Amino acid sequence: MLDDVIDYLLCPVCGGRPSLVEGAVRCERGHSFDVARQGYVSLLTGSAAPGTADTPSMVAARADFLDAGHYAPLADRLADLCGAASVVADAGAGTGYYLARALGVSGGTAGRAVGIALDVSKHALKRAARAHPRIGAVVADVWRPLPVRDGCVDVLLNVFAPRNAAEFARILRPGGSLVVVTPAEDHLHPLVERLGLLSVDEEKERRLEETLGGRFAKAVQEVEEITLTLGHKAVEAVVGMGPSAWHTGTALADKIRELPDPVRVRASFRITRWVVHK
């Protein structure tokens, strides 16, 4: 787990090279961070509150939904895009589902690739640390400097997560790729309309270009669509794992019961690969 990725990490206090010492990540200047019994380490520093983290209930919903294989075609496509990468990182890794698929249960297309799971939610990283034997899980805030060495990541995944263009460009090696997944306009139709969920911002693509365009060039964009047949429990999970979980009211359960069981749902993702400007 952390043994596989420790050489790619940085001390968040001084930028020194850390090592694993007696159940802790410790740098040469003595800054030390305990490794949790679940296998992850928190490299958050300071008193400022981190970005919004997924709650235990959101993490449980995401694990239930993804582990059921509903988004497996998306995971497989992301694994293809990781190609022969040696170091794959995931900024906003959640439970580590996509990163684990990219690494493969026995190495997959990436051979003996290792993965760095970065997320602000310790609840999510408890699962990510166990998602694959070559994942190292690190609590980190994408809006702060990432505790990852310069130019060491071959492919950086970013699936429905915030983006820090400067830090992403810094940790990617020359020629490396940033793979961003965002929801397309009709994602989760007809649930969005029937349940009153948050809809996709019409300006999302423009804002993505503004966020990344100064440091990255768009290489390839494609749309992955999946037709799902979801029972009511799966509908509850897909709603509970996303941003609508923060906004749905108590009437949601009644609205779900009014849906057909099962209900056909369209999942639509925009996958964009970016490369750092030379």
Disulfide bonds with the S-S distance in Angstrom:
none
